[in-house]
Amino acid sequence: MDPIKKRNIRNWAFLIGTILIVFVLGILATSIIERKYESSYAGLEKKDIKENDPRNAVWGEQFPQQYESYMATEDSTFKSMYKGNAMIDELEEDPRLVVLWAGYGFAKDYNQGRGHAYAVKDVRNSLRPGNLYPTDTAKGMPGTCWTCKSPDVPRYMAEKGVAEFYKTSFEKLGPEIVNPIGCADCHDSKTMNLTITRPALVEAFANQGKDIKKATHNEMRSLVCAQCHVEYYFDKKNAKNPKVPYLTFPWTKGMTAENVESYYDEKEFKDWVHPISKAKMIKAQHPDYEAYTTGIHAKKGVSCADCHMPYKTQGGTKFTDHHIQSPLNNVQNSCQVCHRDDANSLIEDVYTRQKSIRENVILLEDNLVRAHIEAGAAWKLGATEAQMKDILLDIRHAQWRWDYATAGHGASFHAPVEIGRTVSSGLAVALDARVKLARLLASLGQKTPVAMPDISTKAKAQAFIGLNMEKLRADKAKWKKEILPTWDAKAKARESKYGK
């Protein structure tokens, strides 16, 4: 054979052989990484985590990477244009809120939520629960308020029953709720599969004729968040346990602000009566899931976890980053997985949407404050309940739509079109209320505009609505000294037994 032809054959054989070897090695390397990942979990799963074990550190022994990333939620330094995870005194930033929530706990104290690691601590530090946390649920906060703060909740529900948890007072449950939001809130202790641990979400699906057990894995990556990041109320007229403040999602008519508003109106539900306007008010919680379902990301199948808990790789292992946070603090791993724009452009796009909606939010707040105060003036001039009925309903509806749009903080990103529409509709209703008030006031002899108080600071606004903040702070200091140590002692004794 020709030497040149022979050499060419050898060269081709060598090239093909090299390609095959590289290909095989690539498959082998991929397999090794995958097996390393799988075997690490297989080995870890042999360790026994007790059902409903609320201690995140115990889970962390088995899943150190996830636990380590979860502990990053203790970092509270990130601040975006409006929110983030830094501690922000919302009442100081916007004193109008004090008047809007007059007569309700949020007028005393309302701070921007920090990371999940602070869920229990921040509730304990809040001034909202009342003077020394009364043990009587008729006078103090119901224990239901603890529902979303800790994996101790599903543990207690499993031990004592759901209704027993709901009817127990906030103060009596205090020693039981010590572990902040964590692993057992979302994962099955045996399979590590995502699971629903709060009955209200299961019941909400059932009330709509849906079976949550049929949810896909991708849907579960949002539904575990929807256990808590939703609108809810405490139904004291529920069929299951009458007079028990049973945590319920108002979804049977739909999830828009108007759907939920109609549900509450039909139930004649109110959270409180505003002391100035006497309107029967509804307090929105944090309808993040409802807003998310109307946005483009939900329509494209993007889950909550895709943006707030994106995958990350560490030491050849791919896992979900449990540093649950704003995507704006992790643009590379969240937004840029799908969007090819540079980080600054993506962040600016978010801020543009937020700013445009924020302008109407401020207008709505201004008109709501004025409507409450003008309604108060009408009552003083002798207005009748018949004359005030439609006006008070307008105030209730306008403030509900404002609260629905702003309580979740991320709504103007999750669904800018729907939230912009909701705020605009609230503004229209508030303006209508003020037109009706102007006519009524004129008929009652009010010839000049109603004087507005100076509420330029939180302190001035709280003084205007009659809050004695000095006493509230003194009561809180007394509670920390007298009651909190007993909570911690009981919790320590229980957890010591639980760990055996």
Buried (B, 14 or more C-beta within 10 A) or exposed (E): EEEEEEEEEEEEEEEEEEEEEEEEEEEEEEEEBEEEBEEBBEEBBEEEBBEBBBBBEBBBEBBEBBBEBBBBBBBBEBBBEBBBBBBBEBBBEBBBBBBBBBBBBBBBBBBBBBBBBBBBEBBBEBBBBBBBBBEEBEEBBBBBBBBBBBBBBBBBBEEEEBBBBBBBBBBEBBBBBBBBBBBBBBBEBEEBEBBBBBBBBBBBBEEEEEEBEEBEEEBBBBBBBBBBBBBBBBBEEBEEBEEBBBBBBBBBBBBBBBBBBBBBBEEEBBBBEBBBBBBBBBBBBBBBBBBBBBBEBBEEEBBBBBBBBBEBEEEEBEBBBBBBBBBBBBBEBBBBBEEEEEEEEBBEBBBEBBEEBBEBBEBBBBBBBBBBBBBBBBBEBEBEEEBBEEBBBBBBBBBBBBBBBBBBBBBBBBBBEBBBBBBBBBBBBBBBBBEBBBEBBEEBEBEEEBEEEEBEEBBEBBBBBEBEBEEBEEBBEEBEEEBBEEBEEBBEEBBEEBEE
